[in-house]
Amino acid sequence: MMTQKRLLLQFLAVAFVGGLLSVLTLKAIESFTSSPSQEIGHTGFFDNTDIPVQLTNFLPDISGDLDFTFAAEMTVNAVVHIRTEYKRKSSVYDDFFGHLDPFRDFFFRSPPRGQSQRPIVATGSGVIISPDGYIITNNHVVQEADFIEVTLNNNDAYTAIIVGTDPTTDLALLKIETTQELPHIHFGDSDSVRVGEWVLAVGNPFNLNSTVTAGIVSAKARNINILGRPDAIESFIQTDAAVNRGNSGGALVNTKAELIGINAAIASSTGSFTGYSFAIPSNIVRKVAKDLLEYGQVQRAFMGIEIRNMTSQLAKEKDIKRINGIYIAGLNEDGAAKAAGLREGDIITHIDGRSLQTTAGLLEVIATKRPGDIVQVTYNRKGRENMTEVRLRNRLGNYDIIEKEKENIVNLLGATFEKASREELARLQIKHGVKITNLEQGKIRSAGIREGFIITHIDRKPIRNVDDIFNILKNHSGGVLVEGVYPNGMRAYYGFGL
């Protein structure tokens, strides 16, 4: 009996001491966590329970519920439906989508077989960017269209005209005439967009008026090689917001209702959305729209360099320590980069303070600039960090705004030129010449001229710089005789008509 009483007393003593310790511990914790400097709010992850204090430096504060209603309400009325007609089959349909079947239905609705005599109808979306009726959309939605109809979210319809287009970024600027002040979307800063940020895609898929879907930014500076042009600017914002046919040209907005991109493409094996969509960054969109409005064409700036992504394989190949950045694989003789002191083998790490990881990111930054603009370039040369200022040039190698007349000649010829270097002139034993650095569809390629050809004379007149080509051809009609030499020393003569 005494043994049972002794055990009972021992048990009660242990229980009392344990309870007392629990109370003291709880009081100590409450005293510690109630300090104003240590307070933490509800995070939404743990059902109103506090996160231990030591974790607050590592976990983000996402207090409050996500609400997209403000952004949706502010944007749906500023996104329009675009319907275009082609009396003939558009070359855009074949050239842009002929080898990309998964993308075809995202942009075009084809007529049934046997009805090719009817107009081809293309549908897409557009974004009103000013109250007086300027609308931004994708170039492929309206290029070569014979008729463009814009329908607002309230079902008012207007005929639109093309102010200008830019195939290199796949953007176009339209204008509708109206006496009413239109709802429009303000531009946001796409550079400040962060991976993981919530975004909304607003468009007109399937003729359903403005439709809103939500997702997050899953990557930036994506190059998916969809434009198929050597001079294309592809640095897309990648999201998982659902987009489908008809969303092309629609808005990608943040939760503040700011335009951060224009939806352009999807990654799909079926032609329907399966997880990834791509948008043109708003900083590029804003610059292109402004150029098209002011000049009728985009004023492209160039550094005059050949670039490669800095990879471990390239680092091993060049026997350099792995450094994040963009490798300079070559420079134009009269390019902006060479004039600023950059050399082949330098690694560009930042432009205007922006860290660069891919060539797409560098092209995106330069695409927001004009000829004559100055950018601050941080680069690594043999392990040492350096900085320089680069004054960007146009495609002709100077700082001027390119007039429409010159641009028309460039497009007609389908070539990019640069002044031949002193070394090339000496090696080929010629006194002057302009080298063809890139060829697209145009008169020069059709004549059989290949890249690398150095033009020394046109119609027997000497060619010393790029301007000489335009001065000779600007008022020319009829046949043109081109003389020159290839890098291997072979001289050649070509003719074509204007």
C-alpha positions in Angstrom: 0.0 0.0 0.0 2.8 2.4 0.9 4.5 1.5 -2.3 1.4 2.5 -4.3 1.1 5.9 -2.4 4.8 6.6 -3.0 4.5 5.9 -6.8 1.4 8.1 -6.9 3.2 11.0 -5.2 6.2 10.7 -7.5 3.9 10.7 -10.6 2.1 13.9 -9.3 5.4 15.6 -8.6 6.7 14.8 -12.1 3.4 16.1 -13.7 3.6 19.3 -11.6 7.2 20.0 -12.6 6.5 19.2 -16.3 3.4 21.5 -16.3 5.4 24.3 -14.6 8.2 24.0 -17.2 5.6 24.1 -20.0 4.0 27.3 -18.7 7.4 29.0 -18.2 8.5 28.0 -21.7 5.3 29.3 -23.3 5.6 32.6 -21.4 9.1 32.9 -22.6 8.1 32.3 -26.2 5.2 34.7 -26.0 7.5 37.4 -24.5 10.1 36.9 -27.2 7.7 36.8 -30.2 5.5 39.7 -29.0 8.4 42.2 -29.4 7.5 44.7 -32.2 10.8 44.1 -33.9 10.0 40.4 -34.2 6.4 40.5 -35.2 5.4 38.6 -38.3 2.2 38.6 -40.2 0.1 35.8 -41.6 1.7 34.4 -44.7 -1.3 32.5 -46.1 0.6 29.3 -46.2 0.0 28.0 -42.6 -3.7 28.7 -41.8 -3.2 31.6 -39.5 -0.3 30.0 -37.6 3.0 32.0 -37.2 6.1 31.0 -39.0 9.1 30.6 -36.6 11.0 33.9 -36.4 14.2 32.4 -37.8 12.5 31.6 -41.1 11.3 35.2 -41.9 14.5 36.2 -43.6 14.0 33.4 -46.2 10.3 33.4 -46.9 8.6 36.1 -48.9 5.7 38.2 -47.6 2.7 37.5 -49.8 0.0 38.7 -47.4 -3.5 39.0 -48.8 -5.4 37.1 -51.5 -4.6 37.4 -55.2 -7.2 39.5 -56.9 -7.1 40.0 -60.7 -10.4 41.9 -61.0 -8.8 45.3 -61.1 -6.4 44.4 -63.9 -9.1 42.7 -65.8 -11.6 45.5 -65.6 -8.9 48.1 -66.6 -7.8 46.2 -69.7 -10.6 44.2 -71.3 -12.1 47.2 -73.0 -8.8 48.3 -74.4 -8.2 45.0 -76.3 -9.8 44.7 -79.7 -10.6 42.0 -82.2 -8.9 42.2 -85.6 -10.3 40.6 -88.7 -8.3 40.8 -91.9 -9.0 39.6 -95.5 -6.7 38.7 -98.3 -8.0 38.6 -101.9 -5.0 36.4 -102.7 -3.1 34.0 -100.6 -0.7 35.9 -98.4 3.0 35.1 -98.7 3.0 35.6 -94.9 0.9 32.5 -94.6 3.4 30.4 -96.5 6.7 32.0 -95.5 5.9 32.4 -91.8 4.0 29.2 -91.2 4.8 26.8 -94.0 7.4 25.0 -91.9 5.7 25.7 -88.5 2.4 23.8 -88.7 1.9 23.8 -84.9 1.7 27.6 -85.1 -0.5 27.9 -88.2 -4.0 27.8 -86.5 -2.9 30.2 -83.8 -2.9 33.0 -86.3 -4.9 32.1 -89.4 -8.3 30.5 -90.1 -8.1 28.8 -93.5 -11.0 28.4 -95.9 -12.2 24.8 -96.7 -10.6 23.0 -99.6 -12.1 24.0 -102.9 -13.0 27.5 -101.7 -9.6 29.2 -102.4 -11.3 31.8 -104.6 -12.9 33.3 -101.5 -10.9 35.8 -99.4 -8.6 34.3 -96.8 -9.6 35.4 -93.4 -7.1 36.0 -90.5 -8.1 36.9 -87.0 -6.2 38.3 -84.1 -6.2 40.8 -81.3 -4.8 44.3 -80.8 -4.2 46.7 -77.9 -5.4 50.3 -77.9 -2.4 52.4 -76.7 -3.8 55.9 -77.1 -7.3 57.5 -76.6 -7.3 58.7 -80.3 -7.2 55.2 -81.8 -3.7 53.9 -82.2 -3.5 50.1 -81.9 -0.5 47.8 -81.6 -0.7 44.2 -82.9 1.5 41.6 -84.5 2.9 42.2 -88.0 1.8 38.8 -89.3 -1.8 39.5 -88.4 -2.1 42.4 -90.8 0.8 42.2 -93.3 -0.4 42.2 -96.9 -4.0 42.4 -95.8 -6.4 44.0 -98.3 -8.9 44.9 -95.6 -8.6 45.3 -91.8 -11.6 45.5 -89.5 -11.2 46.4 -85.8 -14.1 45.5 -83.4 -14.1 47.0 -79.9 -15.2 45.1 -76.8 -18.6 47.0 -77.0 -19.0 45.6 -80.6 -18.4 48.9 -82.4 -16.5 48.1 -85.6 -14.1 50.3 -87.5 -11.9 50.0 -90.7 -8.3 50.4 -89.8 -5.2 51.6 -91.7 -1.6 50.5 -91.2 0.6 53.2 -89.9 3.7 51.0 -90.2 5.1 47.5 -89.7 8.3 46.0 -88.4 8.9 42.4 -89.4 12.1 42.2 -87.3 10.0 42.4 -84.1 6.7 41.1 -85.6 4.9 44.3 -84.6 2.5 46.6 -86.5 0.8 49.9 -85.6 -2.8 50.5 -86.8 -5.1 53.6 -86.6 -8.8 53.8 -86.5 -10.7 57.1 -86.8 -13.3 57.8 -84.1 -14.7 60.9 -82.3 -14.9 59.2 -79.0 -12.1 58.9 -76.5 -11.1 55.2 -76.4 -10.0 53.2 -73.3 -6.4 52.3 -73.6 -3.6 50.5 -71.7 -0.6 52.2 -70.3 2.9 50.8 -70.8 4.7 49.1 -68.0 8.4 48.4 -67.7 9.1 45.0 -69.0 12.7 45.1 -67.7 11.3 45.1 -64.1 9.2 42.0 -64.8 10.3 39.1 -62.6 10.1 35.3 -63.1 7.3 34.0 -61.0 5.3 37.2 -61.2 1.5 36.9 -61.9 0.3 38.1 -65.3 -2.9 38.2 -67.3 -3.3 37.5 -71.0 -6.1 39.5 -72.6 -7.2 38.7 -76.1 -10.1 37.8 -78.5 -9.7 34.1 -79.1 -12.5 32.4 -81.0 -14.4 35.7 -81.4 -15.5 35.7 -77.8 -14.8 39.4 -77.2 -12.1 40.1 -74.6 -11.1 37.0 -72.7 -8.8 37.0 -69.7 -6.5 34.2 -68.5 -4.0 34.2 -65.7 -0.5 32.7 -65.2 3.0 33.4 -64.1 6.1 34.6 -65.9 8.1 31.4 -66.4 11.1 32.8 -68.2 12.5 35.9 -69.9 14.7 36.6 -72.9 13.5 33.5 -74.7 14.5 33.0 -78.4 12.3 30.4 -80.2 13.4 31.2 -83.7 9.9 31.6 -85.0 10.4 34.8 -87.1 12.8 33.1 -89.5 14.8 36.2 -90.2 18.6 36.8 -89.6 17.8 40.3 -88.3 14.9 39.3 -86.1 14.7 40.5 -82.5 13.4 37.6 -80.4 13.6 38.0 -76.7 10.2 36.8 -75.5 8.6 36.8 -72.1 7.5 33.2 -71.5 4.3 32.6 -69.5 1.9 29.8 -68.8 -1.2 32.0 -69.2 -3.5 30.2 -71.6 -3.7 31.7 -75.0 -5.1 30.3 -78.2 -6.0 31.2 -81.8 -6.9 34.8 -81.9 -4.8 35.9 -78.9 -2.0 36.9 -81.3 -1.5 40.7 -80.8 -3.3 40.7 -77.5 -2.1 42.2 -74.2 0.0 40.6 -71.5 -0.5 42.8 -68.4 0.6 42.7 -64.8 -1.7 43.0 -61.8 -1.4 46.8 -61.9 -3.1 46.7 -65.4 0.2 47.8 -67.1 1.1 46.5 -70.5 4.2 44.4 -70.2 4.0 42.5 -73.5 2.2 41.7 -76.7 1.3 38.0 -77.1 2.9 36.5 -80.2 3.2 32.8 -80.1 2.6 29.5 -78.4 4.6 26.3 -78.1 2.3 23.5 -79.2 2.3 20.3 -81.2 -1.4 20.6 -81.8 -2.0 24.3 -82.6 -3.8 24.8 -79.3 -2.3 25.9 -76.0 -0.4 23.3 -74.1 1.5 25.2 -71.5 3.7 27.9 -72.9 3.1 31.2 -74.5 5.4 34.0 -75.6 5.1 37.8 -75.6 7.1 40.6 -77.0 8.4 42.8 -74.1 6.6 46.1 -73.7 9.9 48.2 -73.8 10.5 47.0 -77.4 6.8 47.5 -78.2 6.8 51.1 -77.0 10.0 52.0 -78.9 8.7 50.4 -82.1 5.3 52.1 -81.9 7.0 55.5 -81.3 9.3 55.0 -84.3 6.5 53.9 -86.6 4.4 56.9 -85.5 7.3 59.4 -85.9 9.1 58.0 -88.9 6.9 55.4 -90.5 9.6 52.8 -89.9 11.8 51.5 -87.1 15.1 53.1 -86.4 17.3 50.2 -85.5 20.5 50.6 -83.6 23.5 48.4 -83.9 26.7 47.6 -82.0 28.4 46.1 -84.9 29.4 42.8 -83.3 29.0 39.1 -83.8 27.9 37.5 -80.6 27.7 34.0 -79.0 26.3 32.8 -75.7 29.0 32.2 -73.1 28.9 28.5 -72.4 31.2 26.0 -70.6 32.0 24.5 -74.0 32.9 27.9 -75.5 35.0 28.6 -72.4 36.9 25.4 -72.9 37.3 26.0 -76.6 38.8 29.5 -76.0 40.7 28.4 -72.9 39.1 31.0 -70.6 37.6 30.9 -67.1 33.9 30.4 -67.3 32.2 33.9 -67.0 28.5 34.7 -67.5 27.9 37.0 -70.3 28.0 37.4 -74.1 31.1 36.5 -76.1 32.2 38.8 -78.9 33.1 36.5 -81.8 33.7 39.3 -84.3 33.4 43.0 -85.0 32.4 45.1 -88.0 35.3 47.3 -89.3 33.2 50.5 -89.0 31.0 49.3 -86.2 30.2 51.1 -82.9 31.8 48.5 -80.7 35.1 48.6 -82.4 35.1 52.4 -82.3 34.5 52.2 -78.5 37.6 49.9 -78.0 35.9 46.5 -77.7 37.8 43.5 -79.1 37.1 40.0 -80.3 37.2 37.7 -77.3 35.8 40.3 -74.8 32.8 39.1 -72.8 30.0 41.6 -72.3 28.4 41.2 -68.8 26.2 44.3 -68.5 24.7 47.0 -70.6 23.4 50.1 -68.8 23.7 48.1 -65.6 21.5 45.2 -66.8 23.0 41.8 -66.3 23.2 39.8 -69.6 23.0 36.0 -69.7 22.0 35.3 -73.4 22.4 36.9 -76.8 18.6 37.4 -76.8 18.9 39.6 -73.7 21.5 41.8 -75.4 19.4 42.2 -78.6 16.4 43.1 -76.5 18.3 46.0 -74.8 19.7 47.3 -78.1 16.2 47.0 -79.7 15.0 49.7 -77.3 17.7 52.2 -78.6 18.0 54.4 -81.6 21.1 55.3 -83.7 23.1 57.9 -81.8 22.1 56.6 -78.4 25.0 55.9 -75.9 25.0 52.7 -73.8 27.4 51.9 -71.0 29.0 48.5 -71.6 30.7 46.4 -68.8 32.9 43.7 -70.2 35.5 41.2 -69.1 38.9 41.0 -70.9 41.3 38.3 -69.8 39.8 38.2 -66.3 39.7 41.9 -65.7 36.4 43.9 -65.7 36.3 47.1 -67.8 33.7 49.7 -68.8 33.2 51.7 -71.9 30.6 53.9 -73.6 29.3 52.8 -77.0 27.5 55.2 -79.3 25.2 53.0 -81.4 25.0 53.3 -85.2 22.4 52.5 -87.8 22.7 49.7 -90.3 24.6 52.0 -92.7 27.4 52.6 -90.1 26.5 56.2 -89.1 24.4 57.9 -86.5 21.6 59.3 -88.7 17.9 58.6 -88.7 17.4 56.5 -91.9 15.0 58.2 -94.3 12.2 56.2 -95.8 13.8 56.5 -99.3 17.0 54.8 -98.1 15.1 52.1 -96.2 13.2 51.3 -99.4 16.4 50.8 -101.3 17.8 48.6 -98.6 14.6 46.5 -98.7 14.7 46.4 -102.5 18.3 45.2 -102.5 17.8 42.8 -99.6 21.3 43.2 -98.2 23.3 44.7 -95.3 26.6 46.4 -96.0 29.7 47.5 -94.2 32.8 49.2 -95.4 35.6 46.7 -96.3 38.5 46.7 -93.8 42.0 48.0 -94.6 43.3 44.4 -94.3 40.7 43.1 -96.8 41.5 45.9 -99.3 45.3 45.3 -99.0 44.9 41.5 -99.3 42.7 41.8 -102.4 44.7 44.6 -103.9 41.8 47.0 -104.3 41.5 50.6 -103.3 37.9 50.8 -102.0 34.8 48.7 -101.6 31.7 47.9 -99.5 31.2 44.3 -98.3 27.8 42.5 -98.3 27.5 41.0 -94.7 24.0 39.6 -94.9 21.5 38.7 -97.6 17.7 38.3 -97.7 15.2 38.2 -100.5 15.9 41.0 -102.9 17.6 42.1 -106.1 21.2 41.3 -105.0 20.4 37.7 -104.1 18.3 37.2 -107.2 21.2 38.4 -109.3 23.3 35.6 -107.9 25.6 37.7 -105.7 26.7 35.9 -102.5 27.5 37.1 -99.0 31.1 38.4 -98.6 31.2 40.0 -102.0 32.9 43.4 -102.0 31.2 45.9 -104.3 33.9 48.1 -105.9 31.8 49.8 -108.6 28.2 50.3 -109.6 27.6 51.5 -113.1 31.3 52.1 -113.4 31.2 54.6 -110.5 33.5 53.8 -107.5 31.9 52.6 -104.2 33.9 53.9 -101.2 31.2 53.7 -98.5 27.6 52.7 -98.0 26.2 56.1 -98.9 27.7 55.9 -102.4 25.3 52.9 -103.1 22.2 54.9 -102.2 23.4 58.1 -103.9 23.7 56.1 -107.2 20.5 54.1 -106.9 18.1 56.6 -105.3 16.8 58.0 -108.6 17.9 55.2 -110.8 15.7 53.2 -113.1 16.6 50.4 -115.6 19.6 48.1 -115.5 22.3 48.2 -112.9 25.9 46.9 -113.4 27.6 45.7 -110.2 31.4 45.0 -110.1 33.4 43.5 -107.3 35.6 40.8 -105.8 35.0 37.8 -103.5 37.2 37.1 -100.4 39.1 34.4 -102.4 40.1 37.0 -105.0 37.7 36.1 -107.7 36.4 39.1 -109.6 32.8 39.1 -110.8 30.2 41.2 -112.6 26.5 41.1 -112.1 23.4 42.9 -113.5 19.8 43.4 -112.4 17.0 45.8 -113.1 15.3 48.5 -111.0 
